[in-house]
Amino acid sequence: MNSRAWRRLRLTYLSQHPLCEDCLLVDRTTPAQEVHHIRPIESAAGRPEEMKALALDPGNLRALCTSCHQEAHRLLASSSKAVARERAKEALDSFVSHYLTDPPPIK
């Protein structure tokens, strides 16, 4: 995702949560570099309004360091879900290009 709304939300969230929320749970202090969607946007594939709501809901976000973000995605992944993930990615890409991409500037 790379819409203006997402970039603004991401920056705001990281400024309000500058430390990795998972690391804090185990008494580590690590700067957050990533913003993770707790409920994946792809879980609403085929339902554009729900996907948009998930994408831009601050309550669906966690600030994570790169390592914790990779681990979160590793835990979500399953080889038995490879085809479903690919379809969900295609649906997400379509959604993002249709609803969350900034329009070209007017000249």
C-alpha positions as CSV (number, residue, x, y, z in Angstrom):
1,M,0.0,0.0,0.0
2,N,1.3,3.4,-0.8
3,S,-1.6,5.8,-0.8
4,R,-1.4,9.2,0.8
5,A,-3.8,8.1,3.5
6,W,-1.7,5.1,4.4
7,R,1.5,7.0,4.4
8,R,0.0,9.6,6.8
9,L,-1.5,6.9,9.0
10,R,1.8,5.0,9.1
11,L,3.8,8.0,10.1
12,T,1.3,9.0,12.7
13,Y,1.2,5.5,14.2
14,L,5.0,5.2,14.3
15,S,5.3,8.7,16.0
16,Q,2.8,7.6,18.6
17,H,4.4,4.1,19.0
18,P,8.1,4.6,18.4
19,L,9.1,1.2,20.0
20,C,8.4,-2.3,18.8
21,E,5.2,-3.4,20.6
22,D,6.2,-7.1,20.5
23,C,9.7,-6.4,21.9
24,L,8.2,-4.4,24.8
25,L,6.2,-7.4,25.8
26,V,9.5,-9.2,26.6
27,D,11.2,-6.1,28.1
28,R,13.3,-5.3,25.1
29,T,13.5,-1.7,23.8
30,T,13.8,-1.8,20.0
31,P,12.8,1.1,17.6
32,A,9.8,0.2,15.4
33,Q,10.4,0.5,11.7
34,E,7.3,-1.3,10.4
35,V,3.5,-1.0,10.9
36,H,1.8,-4.4,10.8
37,H,-1.9,-5.1,10.1
38,I,-3.1,-7.4,12.9
39,R,-5.9,-8.7,10.8
40,P,-4.5,-9.0,7.3
41,I,-6.2,-6.9,4.6
42,E,-6.3,-10.0,2.4
43,S,-8.7,-11.6,4.9
44,A,-11.4,-9.4,3.4
45,A,-10.5,-10.2,-0.3
46,G,-13.4,-9.5,-2.6
47,R,-15.0,-7.0,-0.2
48,P,-13.4,-3.7,-1.1
49,E,-15.0,-1.5,1.6
50,E,-14.0,-4.0,4.3
51,M,-10.5,-4.1,2.9
52,K,-10.2,-0.3,3.0
53,A,-11.5,-0.3,6.5
54,L,-9.0,-2.8,7.7
55,A,-6.2,-1.0,5.8
56,L,-6.8,2.3,7.5
57,D,-8.0,1.3,10.9
58,P,-5.5,2.4,13.6
59,G,-7.0,-0.3,15.9
60,N,-5.8,-2.9,13.4
61,L,-2.1,-1.8,13.6
62,R,1.0,-2.7,15.6
63,A,4.3,-1.0,15.4
64,L,7.1,-3.6,15.0
65,C,10.8,-3.8,14.4
66,T,11.8,-5.5,11.2
67,S,12.7,-8.8,13.0
68,C,9.3,-9.0,14.8
69,H,7.5,-8.1,11.6
70,Q,9.2,-10.9,9.7
71,E,8.3,-13.3,12.5
72,A,4.7,-12.2,12.5
73,H,4.4,-12.9,8.8
74,R,6.3,-16.2,9.2
75,L,3.7,-17.3,11.8
76,L,0.8,-16.3,9.6
77,A,2.2,-18.2,6.6
78,S,1.5,-21.9,5.9
79,S,2.6,-23.9,2.8
80,S,-0.9,-25.4,2.6
81,K,-2.2,-21.8,2.1
82,A,0.1,-20.9,-0.8
83,V,-2.5,-20.8,-3.5
84,A,-5.0,-18.9,-1.2
85,R,-2.3,-16.4,-0.4
86,E,-1.5,-15.8,-4.0
87,R,-5.2,-15.2,-4.8
88,A,-5.5,-12.9,-1.8
89,K,-2.4,-11.0,-3.0
90,E,-3.8,-10.5,-6.4
91,A,-7.1,-9.3,-4.9
92,L,-5.2,-6.9,-2.6
93,D,-3.1,-5.6,-5.5
94,S,-6.2,-4.9,-7.4
95,F,-7.9,-3.2,-4.5
96,V,-4.9,-1.0,-3.8
97,S,-4.5,0.1,-7.4
98,H,-8.2,0.8,-7.6
99,Y,-8.9,2.4,-4.2
100,L,-5.7,3.5,-2.5
101,T,-3.4,4.7,-5.2
102,D,-3.2,8.5,-5.5
103,P,-4.6,9.8,-8.7
104,P,-2.1,11.4,-11.1
105,P,-1.7,15.2,-10.6
106,I,-3.9,17.4,-12.7
107,K,-1.8,19.6,-15.0
